[in-house]
Amino acid sequence: MAEIAAAVQTLKLLADETRLRIIWNLLHGEHSVNALAEHLDMQPAAVSHHLAKLRLSGVVSTRRDGNHIYYSAHDDHVEALVQEALHHAEHLDAHPAHHQTGSVRST
């Protein structure tokens, strides 16, 4: 199924810690490469490499202002996926009852 293959590609793209951190920062507003590099404590060239992958996949978009390029989150579905993944991670230590295996919903 094409949908499964596309979902796998999206999850692979997000499985990288740096790209996940970039998207998380972009959920709070647009950033330049240098601002993201500062937030992530990384070199701008490394951040640019990850941003290129995210841009080519349609996850982020760009806006040029003179010599500066600003990146922003562009895909609402990926934004929601990232927010849910991070929300899920926050609950891993707490183990709330509604997150236990026995309460899985059937489709």
C-alpha positions in Angstrom: 0.0 0.0 0.0 1.3 3.4 -0.9 0.0 5.0 2.3 2.0 2.5 4.4 5.2 3.3 2.4 4.6 7.0 2.8 4.0 6.6 6.5 7.2 4.6 6.9 9.2 7.3 5.1 7.7 10.0 7.3 8.5 8.1 10.5 12.1 7.4 9.3 12.5 11.1 8.6 11.3 11.9 12.2 13.3 9.1 13.8 16.4 11.4 13.8 16.8 13.3 17.1 18.2 16.4 15.4 15.3 16.6 12.9 12.8 16.1 15.7 14.4 18.8 17.7 14.4 21.1 14.7 10.7 20.5 14.1 10.0 21.1 17.8 11.7 24.5 17.7 9.8 25.4 14.5 6.5 24.6 16.2 7.2 27.7 18.3 7.7 29.9 15.2 10.0 30.5 12.3 13.8 30.5 12.8 16.9 31.1 10.7 19.6 28.4 10.4 21.8 30.3 12.8 19.0 30.7 15.4 18.3 27.0 15.2 22.0 26.1 15.4 22.2 28.2 18.6 19.1 26.5 20.1 20.4 23.1 19.3 24.1 23.8 20.2 25.1 22.6 16.7 27.1 24.0 13.7 24.9 25.8 11.2 26.1 23.6 8.4 24.9 20.5 10.2 21.5 22.1 10.8 21.3 23.1 7.2 21.8 19.5 6.1 18.8 18.4 8.2 16.7 21.3 7.1 17.3 20.4 3.5 15.9 16.9 4.1 12.9 18.4 5.9 12.3 20.9 3.1 12.6 18.4 0.3 10.0 16.2 2.1 7.6 19.1 2.5 7.8 19.2 6.3 9.3 22.7 6.5 9.0 25.8 4.2 11.2 28.8 3.7 10.8 32.5 3.6 13.5 34.8 2.3 14.0 38.2 3.8 17.0 39.9 2.0 20.0 37.6 2.6 18.3 35.7 5.4 16.2 32.5 5.0 13.7 31.6 7.7 12.3 28.2 8.2 8.9 27.3 9.5 6.9 24.1 10.1 4.8 23.5 7.0 2.9 20.1 7.5 0.1 20.1 10.0 0.0 16.3 10.1 3.7 16.0 10.9 3.4 18.8 13.5 0.6 16.8 15.2 2.6 13.6 15.0 5.6 15.3 16.6 3.5 16.8 19.3 1.8 13.4 20.1 5.2 11.6 20.1 6.6 14.1 22.6 3.4 14.0 24.7 3.6 10.3 24.7 7.3 10.5 25.8 6.3 12.7 28.7 3.9 10.0 29.9 6.3 7.1 29.7 7.6 7.6 33.3 4.2 8.1 34.8 2.5 5.0 33.2 -1.0 6.3 33.5 -3.6 3.5 33.4 -5.2 4.7 30.1 -1.8 4.2 28.4 -1.5 0.5 29.4 -1.6 -2.2 26.8 -4.9 -3.6 27.9 -6.8 -0.4 26.9 -5.9 -0.5 23.2 -8.8 0.6 21.0 -9.8 -1.6 18.1 -10.4 -0.1 14.7 
